[in-house]
Amino acid sequence: MISIVIPAFNEQDSIAGTITEIQSIMEANQYKPYEIVVVDDGSKDDTKQKAMDAGARVVRNPHNAGYGLSLKRGITEAKYETIVITDADLTYPAKSIPDLLKIYFEEKHDMVVGQRTGEHYRESALKAPMRAVLKFLVEFTAGRHIPDINSGLRVFNRTAVMEHFSKLCNTFSFTTSMTLGYMMTGRFVAYLPIEYHERVGSSKVRLLRDSIRTFQYIIEAIVYYNPLKIFVLMMMALVVISALSLFTAWLTGLNIFYIFGTGALLSGIVVFCFGLLAVLLKQILQKQ
């Protein structure tokens, strides 16, 4: 009993193909019963009708509400506890869904994620630095290597993810915040390499806007799940600044660098102490 949830915004050229491909794979592997829930996120084209004609159950947002909010609505509307999410643009291979489900059921993971690979997942010159920063923050917070922080193909339990809804982003960063939420609450997450395909149609991602929003939600997640991490990060930055300033003072003999370096070091100690207080406050609030 599986629900496949697909958020879609102006995907009339690919939605029918996506649904047909998933139906073929599910039937061939005898996954019954199952349902395909398409969340039409206020599309201006024929996405809704084409999804219905292809055999999906369609839930429609009155206007474009965002990727994350559409997934939340689709998951809430789903009939079954095992949820598969994927995109409507044919980038994620439906043939990988049985492999993800096998790992999920047999190895008892809380979530199994398709790790994107292939030539169509190569990072552009603009995306690479931003992805690297975001990946570092998420891995630093989670304390583990994360092969793909925001893949949109994953399997998980409906009830379990709904416990995290209030902390999950309503926009593009939904999957990133979900990854962090699961890992920071001790849930087991597995990754399976998949071949990422070229998308049909134009991307809905706005690089700068969505990167800023993702950064915002990661910081909020760090503060909520493990506040000491963000204070340690700031302390490390101040310590590096202090070391560079003191080294410059040693080379130049200028007192201003000694003063600046000493001030940065003391500030780092103060920031770390605030981090300890934040952890104590979090523990007190959790007991209430």
C-alpha angles and dihedrals in degrees: 000000000000135000118205110201119199122183111207134185117177093337100140092134095057111020096087092048091049092051094045092050092050092047091052093050095045093048093046091053093043097237100165136201101025137146136203114219116192116194107205102207098207095296118189094207136057096288094119096050095044091050091051092046089052091056104261127134106242127211113187129207112213089231139001103295102166142268096274097046090049091053091048090052093046092049091049091050093046118114099211136059097229108077129193118188124194139154129264098228099078093247094121116064112239088204088072094060095084090051091051091047092049092055091044095053101034101040096036097230119166091226136008118200131197107235107215119233137160139071094298091060094057110130118244122228089257098045098044099071094044092047090049092053093046092045091051092051094048094046092045090052096043093042094225143084112271115196095197121009099188110026112152096213112082144133124221145140119282098219093045095052093046088063087065098045096105090057097043123096119251093215139045093318095066095107094044093052089045092054091051094043093053095046095045092052095051099257120149117247125185130189130214121189113240133179110252114215134210111273124244111233128001126320118256092205118110103204102209097035095045093043090054091049091048091050089050093052093045090054090048090049092050091050091049101042103030113001094176090068094065092047091049089051091052091045091052090051091051092047090052091049089049093050092049092048094049091047090051089048090052091051097044103028090225113148093209090072091049090053093046093046094049091047092051091050093050090046089053091055091049091049091052090051090052087053091056090050090050091054091049091050091049091052092049092050092048091056093054 
